[in-house]
Amino acid sequence: MKLPFSVNLKDKVVVITGAAGVICSHLAKAIAQCGAKVAILDRDAEKAQEFAETLVAEGYKAKGFEANVLIKESLEKCHDEVLKTFGKCDILINGAGGNNPRATTDNEYAELGDETKGIKTFFDLEQSGVEFVFNLNFIGTLLPTQVFSKDMVGRKDCNILNISSMNAYTPLTKIPAYSGAKAAISNFTQWLAVHFSHIGIRVNAIAPGFFSTKQNEKLLWNDDGTPTARTGKILAATPMGRFGVVDDLVGATLYLISSEAAGFVTGVCIPIDGGFSSYSGV
C-alpha cells in the first residue's frame, strides 16, 4: 500500500476492533507499515488471524485475536492475550460497528395507507433489532475503551480513535438506530476527550461519508448491480460526485493517532465525506 505520508509508530501497540473488516483491515495495514505492532481484533478469530498472517508475511508485526465487543469478559480475556503478546495498548481504534436490516425501515417517509402496502415501517421495527445495531456501535465502542484505555493512563503518546459517520451530523432516512448510535459516538468522543484530558489520553474520531461496503450494499445497489434511487440521491448531494474509497480514510487516521502531528488535538471529529456535510443542496 502506498501511504499518503508516514508517521512514526515504531513499536507502538495499536489495538483495532473490527479489524478483519474491509475498512479497518485497510487502516490496520497502513498502521503496520508505520512500524506499529497491530492487534487485529474481530469476533471471527479465524478471519482475524488469517489477515494478521498476511501482514506478517509482508514483514509487519501483527496478530489476530478473538473479541466480542459486546461482551466485556471477552474483551478482558483478549486484553490479557494482547498484553502477553505485545505489551500495553498505546492506541485504540474502535472500528467495530455497522447497520443491520432488522433496524432498517423500507420507507423513507411515513405515508397514509402504509399499513396496507406490506412494507416494514417504523412501527414494525423490533426492539431486538434496534438494540443490536445501537449496542454494536455505541456499547461496542464503550466497552473496548473501558478495557484497553486502562493501559494508557499516565503514559505518553496514547490515544483513542473512534469511527463516527455522516449520520451523526444529519440522520439518514431508513436507519434510525444506526444514525442515533453514530451521533452517540460523536458525543462520546467529546465526552471522553474531556474526561481523559488530565491523564494523558487524547480522543478523536473520523466521520466517513458514503462508502460502498458489504454492510450497505443492499441500500445502494440493486440485485443486477445497477444503482438504487438512494445511490442517486447520495451522489447528487456529494459535491465530489463519488463514493469514498478506503484509501481516503488513511491520511486522517494517521494524522490523528500521531502524537507528533496531532499532540494538541483532542475531541475533534473529522468528516471524510467528499463535501456532503457542507452542501445545502442548492
C-alpha positions in Angstrom: 0.0 0.0 0.0 1.3 3.5 -0.9 0.8 5.7 2.1 -0.1 9.4 1.6 2.6 10.1 4.3 4.2 8.1 7.1 4.2 8.7 10.8 6.5 7.1 13.3 4.6 4.4 15.2 7.6 2.2 15.8 6.8 -0.4 18.5 3.5 1.3 19.4 0.9 -1.3 20.3 -2.2 -0.5 18.3 -5.4 -2.4 19.0 -8.1 -2.3 16.3 -11.6 -3.7 16.8 -13.5 -4.9 13.7 -10.1 -5.2 12.1 -10.8 -8.0 9.8 -13.5 -5.9 8.0 -12.9 -4.1 4.8 -12.3 -0.6 6.2 -10.4 -1.4 9.4 -8.2 -4.1 7.7 -7.0 -1.3 5.3 -6.3 1.0 8.2 -4.5 -1.8 10.1 -2.2 -2.4 7.2 -1.3 1.3 6.9 -0.6 1.5 10.6 1.5 -1.7 10.4 3.5 0.0 7.6 4.3 2.8 10.1 6.1 0.3 12.4 3.3 -0.5 14.9 2.5 -3.8 16.5 -1.0 -4.3 15.4 -3.6 -6.4 17.4 -6.3 -7.5 15.0 -9.5 -7.9 17.0 -12.5 -9.5 15.4 -15.5 -11.7 16.5 -14.3 -14.2 13.9 -11.0 -15.4 15.3 -10.0 -17.4 12.2 -10.6 -14.4 9.9 -8.6 -12.1 12.3 -5.7 -14.5 12.4 -5.7 -15.1 8.6 -5.5 -11.3 8.0 -2.8 -10.9 10.6 -0.8 -13.7 8.9 -0.9 -11.8 5.6 0.6 -8.8 7.4 3.3 -10.9 9.0 4.1 -12.4 5.6 4.8 -8.9 4.3 7.2 -8.2 7.1 4.9 -6.4 9.6 4.1 -7.1 13.2 0.5 -8.3 13.8 -1.5 -11.0 15.4 -5.2 -11.9 15.3 -7.3 -12.1 18.5 -10.9 -13.1 19.1 -13.0 -10.5 20.8 -16.7 -9.8 21.0 -17.1 -6.0 21.6 -20.5 -6.5 23.3 -19.1 -8.8 26.0 -16.8 -7.3 28.5 -15.4 -10.7 29.6 -14.4 -11.5 26.0 -12.6 -8.2 25.8 -10.8 -8.7 29.1 -9.6 -12.1 28.0 -8.4 -10.6 24.8 -6.7 -7.8 26.6 -4.7 -10.3 28.7 -3.6 -12.0 25.5 -2.6 -8.8 23.8 -0.7 -7.8 26.9 1.3 -11.0 26.9 1.9 -10.8 23.1 2.7 -7.2 22.5 2.5 -5.3 25.8 0.3 -2.4 26.9 -2.0 -0.8 24.4 -0.8 2.6 23.2 -3.6 3.4 20.6 -7.1 2.0 20.4 -9.2 2.3 17.2 -12.8 1.4 17.8 -13.7 0.2 14.3 -16.4 -2.4 15.1 -19.9 -1.3 14.1 -22.4 -1.4 11.3 -26.1 -1.5 10.4 -28.5 -4.4 10.1 -31.7 -4.9 8.1 -33.6 -5.6 11.3 -33.2 -1.9 12.3 -34.0 -0.5 8.8 -37.4 0.7 7.5 -38.5 0.1 3.9 -39.9 3.6 3.5 -38.2 6.9 3.8 -41.3 8.8 4.8 -44.4 7.6 6.7 -47.4 7.9 4.4 -51.1 7.3 5.0 -52.0 3.8 4.0 -48.5 2.3 4.6 -50.1 -0.5 6.7 -51.7 -1.9 3.6 -48.5 -2.0 1.4 -46.7 -4.9 3.0 -43.7 -2.9 3.9 -41.6 -2.6 7.1 -42.4 0.7 8.6 -41.1 2.5 11.7 -43.9 0.9 13.7 -42.7 -2.6 12.6 -39.2 -2.2 13.9 -38.5 -4.8 16.6 -36.8 -3.7 19.8 -34.2 -6.5 19.4 -33.0 -5.3 16.0 -32.7 -1.7 17.1 -30.9 -2.7 20.3 -28.5 -4.9 18.3 -27.5 -2.0 16.0 -27.3 0.6 18.7 -25.3 -1.6 21.0 -22.9 -2.8 18.3 -21.9 0.7 17.5 -22.1 2.5 20.9 -21.7 -0.2 23.5 -19.2 -1.8 21.1 -17.1 1.4 21.4 -17.6 2.0 25.1 -16.6 -1.5 26.4 -13.3 -1.8 24.4 -12.5 1.7 25.6 -13.1 0.7 29.2 -10.8 -2.3 28.9 -7.9 -1.1 26.8 -7.7 2.6 27.9 -6.6 1.5 31.4 -3.2 0.6 29.8 -2.9 4.3 28.7 -3.4 6.1 32.0 -0.4 8.3 32.8 1.6 7.2 29.8 2.8 9.4 27.0 1.6 9.4 23.4 -1.6 7.3 24.0 -4.8 8.0 22.2 -8.2 6.6 21.0 -9.8 6.9 17.6 -13.5 6.3 17.2 -15.4 5.8 14.0 -18.4 8.1 13.7 -20.4 8.8 10.5 -22.2 11.4 8.4 -25.3 10.1 10.1 -24.1 11.8 13.3 -24.4 15.2 11.6 -27.7 14.7 9.8 -29.7 11.4 10.3 -30.3 9.5 7.1 -33.7 8.1 6.3 -34.5 4.4 6.9 -31.7 3.8 9.5 -32.8 5.4 12.8 -30.7 3.1 15.1 -27.5 3.4 13.2 -27.9 7.2 12.9 -28.7 7.5 16.6 -25.7 5.3 17.6 -23.3 7.3 15.5 -24.5 10.6 16.9 -23.8 9.0 20.3 -20.3 8.1 19.2 -19.5 11.7 18.2 -20.8 12.9 21.6 -19.0 10.2 23.5 -15.7 11.2 21.7 -16.1 14.7 23.0 -17.0 13.5 26.5 -14.1 11.1 26.6 -11.7 13.8 25.4 -12.6 16.0 28.3 -12.7 13.2 30.8 -9.3 11.8 29.9 -7.6 15.1 29.4 -5.9 15.1 32.8 -4.4 11.6 32.4 -2.7 12.0 29.1 -5.2 10.3 26.7 -6.3 12.1 23.5 -9.6 11.0 22.0 -10.7 11.8 18.4 -12.9 10.5 15.7 -13.3 10.3 11.9 -16.7 10.5 10.2 -16.7 8.7 6.9 -19.3 9.9 4.3 -20.6 7.4 1.9 -18.6 4.3 1.1 -20.0 1.4 -0.7 -19.4 -1.7 1.5 -20.9 -5.1 2.2 -22.9 -3.6 5.1 -24.8 -1.1 2.9 -24.8 -2.7 -0.5 -28.5 -3.6 -0.3 -29.3 0.0 0.1 -27.1 1.3 -2.6 -27.2 -1.4 -5.4 -30.0 -3.4 -7.0 -29.5 -7.2 -7.4 -28.5 -6.7 -11.0 -25.7 -4.2 -10.0 -27.5 -1.1 -11.1 -27.6 1.9 -8.6 -30.6 2.3 -6.5 -32.5 5.6 -6.3 -30.8 6.1 -2.9 -27.4 6.0 -4.6 -28.6 8.7 -7.0 -29.6 10.9 -4.1 -26.3 10.4 -2.3 -24.1 11.2 -5.2 -26.3 14.2 -6.1 -25.7 15.5 -2.6 -21.9 14.8 -2.6 -20.1 17.7 -4.3 -17.2 15.4 -5.3 -19.7 13.2 -7.1 -18.4 9.8 -6.0 -18.4 7.3 -3.1 -15.4 7.2 -0.8 -12.8 4.5 -1.1 -10.8 3.1 1.9 -7.6 5.0 0.9 -9.5 8.2 1.6 -9.5 7.3 5.3 -5.8 6.6 5.8 -4.4 10.2 5.9 -6.8 11.5 8.6 -6.3 8.3 10.7 -2.5 8.6 10.6 -2.7 12.3 11.5 -5.0 11.8 14.5 -3.2 8.9 16.0 0.2 10.5 15.7 1.2 12.4 18.8 3.9 14.3 16.8 1.3 15.5 14.3 -1.7 15.9 16.5 -0.4 16.1 20.0 -2.7 19.1 20.9 -5.7 17.8 19.1 -8.4 16.1 21.1 -12.2 16.0 21.0 -12.5 16.5 17.2 -14.4 14.5 14.6 -13.1 14.9 11.0 -15.6 14.5 8.2 -14.3 12.5 5.3 -17.3 12.9 3.0 -16.5 14.5 -0.3 -18.2 17.7 0.8 -21.5 16.1 1.8 -21.7 17.9 5.1 -21.0 21.2 3.5 -23.6 21.1 0.8 -27.1 22.6 1.3 -28.5 21.1 -1.9 -28.6 24.3 -3.8 
